[in-house]
Amino acid sequence: MTAMSPLRISLSYFLSTALVSFIMQVVVFAITVMYFNLQDKLIVTANMLLSLLVVTIVNTAFATMFSLVIV
């Protein structure tokens, strides 16, 4: 139906899925940090945020690749 190659279509699916997954993880993380800050007075430092951001990006990539393999 489209003039795009199958590789380009798969890549666009991968990137859109990864972007949505990353945004969802960041939103849930922000809500969780706010909750723990209110309940337990937990403070997340900049170093923690940076390392958690790296973990989130890696997790997003692997989860997206895994879901593409299964589907």
Jmol script that loads the backbone (N, CA, C; Angstrom):
load data "model"
ATOM      1  N   MET A   1       0.811  -1.187   0.000  1.00  0.00           N
ATOM      2  CA  MET A   1       0.000   0.000   0.000  1.00  0.00           C
ATOM      3  C   MET A   1       0.858   1.255   0.000  1.00  0.00           C
ATOM      4  N   THR A   2       2.130   1.109   0.335  1.00  0.00           N
ATOM      5  CA  THR A   2       2.996   2.283   0.405  1.00  0.00           C
ATOM      6  C   THR A   2       4.279   2.030  -0.367  1.00  0.00           C
ATOM      7  N   ALA A   3       4.948   3.095  -0.736  1.00  0.00           N
ATOM      8  CA  ALA A   3       6.190   2.968  -1.499  1.00  0.00           C
ATOM      9  C   ALA A   3       7.398   2.741  -0.601  1.00  0.00           C
ATOM     10  N   MET A   4       7.177   2.669   0.692  1.00  0.00           N
ATOM     11  CA  MET A   4       8.285   2.467   1.624  1.00  0.00           C
ATOM     12  C   MET A   4       8.724   1.010   1.609  1.00  0.00           C
ATOM     13  N   SER A   5      10.025   0.804   1.832  1.00  0.00           N
ATOM     14  CA  SER A   5      10.558  -0.551   1.886  1.00  0.00           C
ATOM     15  C   SER A   5      10.145  -1.212   3.205  1.00  0.00           C
ATOM     16  N   PRO A   6      10.109  -2.545   3.228  1.00  0.00           N
ATOM     17  CA  PRO A   6       9.764  -3.244   4.473  1.00  0.00           C
ATOM     18  C   PRO A   6      10.711  -2.909   5.627  1.00  0.00           C
ATOM     19  N   LEU A   7      11.986  -2.699   5.312  1.00  0.00           N
ATOM     20  CA  LEU A   7      12.941  -2.331   6.361  1.00  0.00           C
ATOM     21  C   LEU A   7      12.590  -0.978   6.955  1.00  0.00           C
ATOM     22  N   ARG A   8      12.236  -0.041   6.114  1.00  0.00           N
ATOM     23  CA  ARG A   8      11.887   1.302   6.598  1.00  0.00           C
ATOM     24  C   ARG A   8      10.597   1.274   7.418  1.00  0.00           C
ATOM     25  N   ILE A   9       9.653   0.448   7.028  1.00  0.00           N
ATOM     26  CA  ILE A   9       8.410   0.318   7.785  1.00  0.00           C
ATOM     27  C   ILE A   9       8.695  -0.291   9.161  1.00  0.00           C
ATOM     28  N   SER A  10       9.513  -1.331   9.193  1.00  0.00           N
ATOM     29  CA  SER A  10       9.870  -1.963  10.470  1.00  0.00           C
ATOM     30  C   SER A  10      10.621  -0.996  11.371  1.00  0.00           C
ATOM     31  N   LEU A  11      11.516  -0.218  10.783  1.00  0.00           N
ATOM     32  CA  LEU A  11      12.260   0.762  11.570  1.00  0.00           C
ATOM     33  C   LEU A  11      11.334   1.829  12.139  1.00  0.00           C
ATOM     34  N   SER A  12      10.357   2.252  11.362  1.00  0.00           N
ATOM     35  CA  SER A  12       9.417   3.256  11.876  1.00  0.00           C
ATOM     36  C   SER A  12       8.560   2.681  12.997  1.00  0.00           C
ATOM     37  N   TYR A  13       8.152   1.411  12.883  1.00  0.00           N
ATOM     38  CA  TYR A  13       7.426   0.757  13.979  1.00  0.00           C
ATOM     39  C   TYR A  13       8.295   0.695  15.228  1.00  0.00           C
ATOM     40  N   PHE A  14       9.554   0.318  15.045  1.00  0.00           N
ATOM     41  CA  PHE A  14      10.474   0.211  16.180  1.00  0.00           C
ATOM     42  C   PHE A  14      10.638   1.555  16.882  1.00  0.00           C
ATOM     43  N   LEU A  15      10.896   2.599  16.115  1.00  0.00           N
ATOM     44  CA  LEU A  15      11.125   3.911  16.711  1.00  0.00           C
ATOM     45  C   LEU A  15       9.884   4.470  17.398  1.00  0.00           C
ATOM     46  N   SER A  16       8.719   4.289  16.799  1.00  0.00           N
ATOM     47  CA  SER A  16       7.502   4.804  17.431  1.00  0.00           C
ATOM     48  C   SER A  16       7.183   4.028  18.705  1.00  0.00           C
ATOM     49  N   THR A  17       7.390   2.725  18.686  1.00  0.00           N
ATOM     50  CA  THR A  17       7.160   1.916  19.883  1.00  0.00           C
ATOM     51  C   THR A  17       8.142   2.289  20.984  1.00  0.00           C
ATOM     52  N   ALA A  18       9.392   2.489  20.614  1.00  0.00           N
ATOM     53  CA  ALA A  18      10.403   2.868  21.604  1.00  0.00           C
ATOM     54  C   ALA A  18      10.084   4.233  22.208  1.00  0.00           C
ATOM     55  N   LEU A  19       9.654   5.172  21.391  1.00  0.00           N
ATOM     56  CA  LEU A  19       9.336   6.511  21.897  1.00  0.00           C
ATOM     57  C   LEU A  19       8.158   6.470  22.871  1.00  0.00           C
ATOM     58  N   VAL A  20       7.113   5.756  22.504  1.00  0.00           N
ATOM     59  CA  VAL A  20       5.950   5.650  23.384  1.00  0.00           C
ATOM     60  C   VAL A  20       6.329   4.952  24.688  1.00  0.00           C
ATOM     61  N   SER A  21       7.108   3.895  24.595  1.00  0.00           N
ATOM     62  CA  SER A  21       7.537   3.166  25.788  1.00  0.00           C
ATOM     63  C   SER A  21       8.384   4.055  26.694  1.00  0.00           C
ATOM     64  N   PHE A  22       9.297   4.809  26.117  1.00  0.00           N
ATOM     65  CA  PHE A  22      10.153   5.696  26.905  1.00  0.00           C
ATOM     66  C   PHE A  22       9.327   6.763  27.614  1.00  0.00           C
ATOM     67  N   ILE A  23       8.388   7.371  26.904  1.00  0.00           N
ATOM     68  CA  ILE A  23       7.542   8.404  27.513  1.00  0.00           C
ATOM     69  C   ILE A  23       6.728   7.821  28.661  1.00  0.00           C
ATOM     70  N   MET A  24       6.175   6.625  28.464  1.00  0.00           N
ATOM     71  CA  MET A  24       5.392   5.994  29.531  1.00  0.00           C
ATOM     72  C   MET A  24       6.254   5.712  30.756  1.00  0.00           C
ATOM     73  N   GLN A  25       7.477   5.242  30.544  1.00  0.00           N
ATOM     74  CA  GLN A  25       8.363   4.954  31.667  1.00  0.00           C
ATOM     75  C   GLN A  25       8.742   6.230  32.424  1.00  0.00           C
ATOM     76  N   VAL A  26       8.973   7.307  31.700  1.00  0.00           N
ATOM     77  CA  VAL A  26       9.334   8.575  32.349  1.00  0.00           C
ATOM     78  C   VAL A  26       8.160   9.109  33.170  1.00  0.00           C
ATOM     79  N   VAL A  27       6.942   9.012  32.628  1.00  0.00           N
ATOM     80  CA  VAL A  27       5.765   9.496  33.354  1.00  0.00           C
ATOM     81  C   VAL A  27       5.549   8.679  34.627  1.00  0.00           C
ATOM     82  N   VAL A  28       5.628   7.366  34.517  1.00  0.00           N
ATOM     83  CA  VAL A  28       5.449   6.510  35.698  1.00  0.00           C
ATOM     84  C   VAL A  28       6.560   6.759  36.711  1.00  0.00           C
ATOM     85  N   PHE A  29       7.777   6.952  36.236  1.00  0.00           N
ATOM     86  CA  PHE A  29       8.885   7.247  37.149  1.00  0.00           C
ATOM     87  C   PHE A  29       8.659   8.565  37.885  1.00  0.00           C
ATOM     88  N   ALA A  30       8.208   9.577  37.179  1.00  0.00           N
ATOM     89  CA  ALA A  30       7.956  10.876  37.812  1.00  0.00           C
ATOM     90  C   ALA A  30       6.874  10.760  38.881  1.00  0.00           C
ATOM     91  N   ILE A  31       5.819  10.033  38.585  1.00  0.00           N
ATOM     92  CA  ILE A  31       4.749   9.832  39.569  1.00  0.00           C
ATOM     93  C   ILE A  31       5.277   9.063  40.775  1.00  0.00           C
ATOM     94  N   THR A  32       6.095   8.047  40.527  1.00  0.00           N
ATOM     95  CA  THR A  32       6.652   7.250  41.618  1.00  0.00           C
ATOM     96  C   THR A  32       7.583   8.085  42.494  1.00  0.00           C
ATOM     97  N   VAL A  33       8.417   8.909  41.875  1.00  0.00           N
ATOM     98  CA  VAL A  33       9.324   9.760  42.646  1.00  0.00           C
ATOM     99  C   VAL A  33       8.531  10.737  43.510  1.00  0.00           C
ATOM    100  N   MET A  34       7.478  11.321  42.946  1.00  0.00           N
ATOM    101  CA  MET A  34       6.650  12.244  43.730  1.00  0.00           C
ATOM    102  C   MET A  34       5.988  11.523  44.900  1.00  0.00           C
ATOM    103  N   TYR A  35       5.483  10.316  44.661  1.00  0.00           N
ATOM    104  CA  TYR A  35       4.838   9.545  45.727  1.00  0.00           C
ATOM    105  C   TYR A  35       5.827   9.226  46.847  1.00  0.00           C
ATOM    106  N   PHE A  36       7.009   8.711  46.477  1.00  0.00           N
ATOM    107  CA  PHE A  36       7.997   8.377  47.499  1.00  0.00           C
ATOM    108  C   PHE A  36       8.502   9.617  48.223  1.00  0.00           C
ATOM    109  N   ASN A  37       8.564  10.740  47.528  1.00  0.00           N
ATOM    110  CA  ASN A  37       8.981  11.973  48.183  1.00  0.00           C
ATOM    111  C   ASN A  37       7.945  12.400  49.217  1.00  0.00           C
ATOM    112  N   LEU A  38       6.674  12.279  48.886  1.00  0.00           N
ATOM    113  CA  LEU A  38       5.617  12.652  49.829  1.00  0.00           C
ATOM    114  C   LEU A  38       5.518  11.677  50.996  1.00  0.00           C
ATOM    115  N   GLN A  39       5.641  10.395  50.725  1.00  0.00           N
ATOM    116  CA  GLN A  39       5.444   9.386  51.765  1.00  0.00           C
ATOM    117  C   GLN A  39       6.681   9.164  52.631  1.00  0.00           C
ATOM    118  N   ASP A  40       7.838   9.036  51.982  1.00  0.00           N
ATOM    119  CA  ASP A  40       9.047   8.644  52.710  1.00  0.00           C
ATOM    120  C   ASP A  40      10.127   9.714  52.731  1.00  0.00           C
ATOM    121  N   LYS A  41       9.847  10.874  52.160  1.00  0.00           N
ATOM    122  CA  LYS A  41      10.828  11.954  52.065  1.00  0.00           C
ATOM    123  C   LYS A  41      12.091  11.515  51.321  1.00  0.00           C
ATOM    124  N   LEU A  42      11.906  10.654  50.322  1.00  0.00           N
ATOM    125  CA  LEU A  42      13.007  10.170  49.495  1.00  0.00           C
ATOM    126  C   LEU A  42      13.407  11.249  48.495  1.00  0.00           C
ATOM    127  N   ILE A  43      14.674  11.559  48.449  1.00  0.00           N
ATOM    128  CA  ILE A  43      15.188  12.565  47.527  1.00  0.00           C
ATOM    129  C   ILE A  43      15.998  11.857  46.441  1.00  0.00           C
ATOM    130  N   VAL A  44      15.679  12.122  45.187  1.00  0.00           N
ATOM    131  CA  VAL A  44      16.410  11.548  44.061  1.00  0.00           C
ATOM    132  C   VAL A  44      17.410  12.593  43.578  1.00  0.00           C
ATOM    133  N   THR A  45      18.689  12.248  43.627  1.00  0.00           N
ATOM    134  CA  THR A  45      19.735  13.191  43.241  1.00  0.00           C
ATOM    135  C   THR A  45      19.939  13.189  41.730  1.00  0.00           C
ATOM    136  N   ALA A  46      20.713  14.146  41.247  1.00  0.00           N
ATOM    137  CA  ALA A  46      20.997  14.245  39.813  1.00  0.00           C
ATOM    138  C   ALA A  46      21.777  13.032  39.321  1.00  0.00           C
ATOM    139  N   ASN A  47      22.698  12.522  40.139  1.00  0.00           N
ATOM    140  CA  ASN A  47      23.450  11.321  39.743  1.00  0.00           C
ATOM    141  C   ASN A  47      22.527  10.118  39.607  1.00  0.00           C
ATOM    142  N   MET A  48      21.584   9.993  40.510  1.00  0.00           N
ATOM    143  CA  MET A  48      20.616   8.902  40.429  1.00  0.00           C
ATOM    144  C   MET A  48      19.763   9.038  39.172  1.00  0.00           C
ATOM    145  N   LEU A  49      19.329  10.259  38.886  1.00  0.00           N
ATOM    146  CA  LEU A  49      18.505  10.485  37.699  1.00  0.00           C
ATOM    147  C   LEU A  49      19.249  10.127  36.422  1.00  0.00           C
ATOM    148  N   LEU A  50      20.524  10.486  36.344  1.00  0.00           N
ATOM    149  CA  LEU A  50      21.305  10.189  35.152  1.00  0.00           C
ATOM    150  C   LEU A  50      21.456   8.689  34.957  1.00  0.00           C
ATOM    151  N   SER A  51      21.792   7.978  36.017  1.00  0.00           N
ATOM    152  CA  SER A  51      21.942   6.522  35.888  1.00  0.00           C
ATOM    153  C   SER A  51      20.610   5.853  35.587  1.00  0.00           C
ATOM    154  N   LEU A  52      19.534   6.336  36.180  1.00  0.00           N
ATOM    155  CA  LEU A  52      18.216   5.772  35.895  1.00  0.00           C
ATOM    156  C   LEU A  52      17.759   6.082  34.472  1.00  0.00           C
ATOM    157  N   LEU A  53      18.155   7.219  33.944  1.00  0.00           N
ATOM    158  CA  LEU A  53      17.840   7.556  32.560  1.00  0.00           C
ATOM    159  C   LEU A  53      18.532   6.594  31.594  1.00  0.00           C
ATOM    160  N   VAL A  54      19.786   6.275  31.877  1.00  0.00           N
ATOM    161  CA  VAL A  54      20.520   5.318  31.047  1.00  0.00           C
ATOM    162  C   VAL A  54      19.850   3.947  31.105  1.00  0.00           C
ATOM    163  N   VAL A  55      19.484   3.516  32.301  1.00  0.00           N
ATOM    164  CA  VAL A  55      18.799   2.223  32.450  1.00  0.00           C
ATOM    165  C   VAL A  55      17.466   2.229  31.708  1.00  0.00           C
ATOM    166  N   THR A  56      16.749   3.334  31.772  1.00  0.00           N
ATOM    167  CA  THR A  56      15.460   3.447  31.085  1.00  0.00           C
ATOM    168  C   THR A  56      15.634   3.359  29.582  1.00  0.00           C
ATOM    169  N   ILE A  57      16.637   4.018  29.047  1.00  0.00           N
ATOM    170  CA  ILE A  57      16.875   3.974  27.597  1.00  0.00           C
ATOM    171  C   ILE A  57      17.244   2.557  27.156  1.00  0.00           C
ATOM    172  N   VAL A  58      18.118   1.899  27.894  1.00  0.00           N
ATOM    173  CA  VAL A  58      18.506   0.524  27.553  1.00  0.00           C
ATOM    174  C   VAL A  58      17.307  -0.407  27.675  1.00  0.00           C
ATOM    175  N   ASN A  59      16.535  -0.247  28.740  1.00  0.00           N
ATOM    176  CA  ASN A  59      15.346  -1.072  28.938  1.00  0.00           C
ATOM    177  C   ASN A  59      14.343  -0.866  27.803  1.00  0.00           C
ATOM    178  N   THR A  60      14.156   0.366  27.391  1.00  0.00           N
ATOM    179  CA  THR A  60      13.241   0.661  26.297  1.00  0.00           C
ATOM    180  C   THR A  60      13.685  -0.029  25.017  1.00  0.00           C
ATOM    181  N   ALA A  61      14.966   0.057  24.713  1.00  0.00           N
ATOM    182  CA  ALA A  61      15.478  -0.560  23.480  1.00  0.00           C
ATOM    183  C   ALA A  61      15.297  -2.073  23.502  1.00  0.00           C
ATOM    184  N   PHE A  62      15.664  -2.717  24.606  1.00  0.00           N
ATOM    185  CA  PHE A  62      15.547  -4.166  24.673  1.00  0.00           C
ATOM    186  C   PHE A  62      14.096  -4.639  24.691  1.00  0.00           C
ATOM    187  N   ALA A  63      13.243  -3.946  25.411  1.00  0.00           N
ATOM    188  CA  ALA A  63      11.830  -4.348  25.455  1.00  0.00           C
ATOM    189  C   ALA A  63      11.181  -4.180  24.085  1.00  0.00           C
ATOM    190  N   THR A  64      11.556  -3.122  23.372  1.00  0.00           N
ATOM    191  CA  THR A  64      11.000  -2.911  22.051  1.00  0.00           C
ATOM    192  C   THR A  64      11.503  -3.983  21.074  1.00  0.00           C
ATOM    193  N   MET A  65      12.784  -4.294  21.138  1.00  0.00           N
ATOM    194  CA  MET A  65      13.314  -5.352  20.280  1.00  0.00           C
ATOM    195  C   MET A  65      12.658  -6.690  20.595  1.00  0.00           C
ATOM    196  N   PHE A  66      12.461  -6.978  21.858  1.00  0.00           N
ATOM    197  CA  PHE A  66      11.807  -8.219  22.269  1.00  0.00           C
ATOM    198  C   PHE A  66      10.380  -8.302  21.735  1.00  0.00           C
ATOM    199  N   SER A  67       9.649  -7.202  21.831  1.00  0.00           N
ATOM    200  CA  SER A  67       8.272  -7.236  21.347  1.00  0.00           C
ATOM    201  C   SER A  67       8.204  -7.347  19.831  1.00  0.00           C
ATOM    202  N   LEU A  68       9.187  -6.801  19.116  1.00  0.00           N
ATOM    203  CA  LEU A  68       9.210  -6.954  17.662  1.00  0.00           C
ATOM    204  C   LEU A  68       9.513  -8.385  17.261  1.00  0.00           C
ATOM    205  N   VAL A  69      10.342  -9.069  18.055  1.00  0.00           N
ATOM    206  CA  VAL A  69      10.671 -10.464  17.748  1.00  0.00           C
ATOM    207  C   VAL A  69       9.435 -11.342  17.974  1.00  0.00           C
ATOM    208  N   ILE A  70       8.699 -11.079  19.038  1.00  0.00           N
ATOM    209  CA  ILE A  70       7.527 -11.900  19.367  1.00  0.00           C
ATOM    210  C   ILE A  70       6.408 -11.650  18.383  1.00  0.00           C
ATOM    211  N   VAL A  71       6.174 -10.405  18.046  1.00  0.00           N
ATOM    212  CA  VAL A  71       5.075 -10.059  17.132  1.00  0.00           C
ATOM    213  C   VAL A  71       5.571 -10.231  15.754  1.00  0.00           C
TER     214      VAL A  71
END
end "model"
wireframe off; spacefill off
backbone 0.3
color backbone group
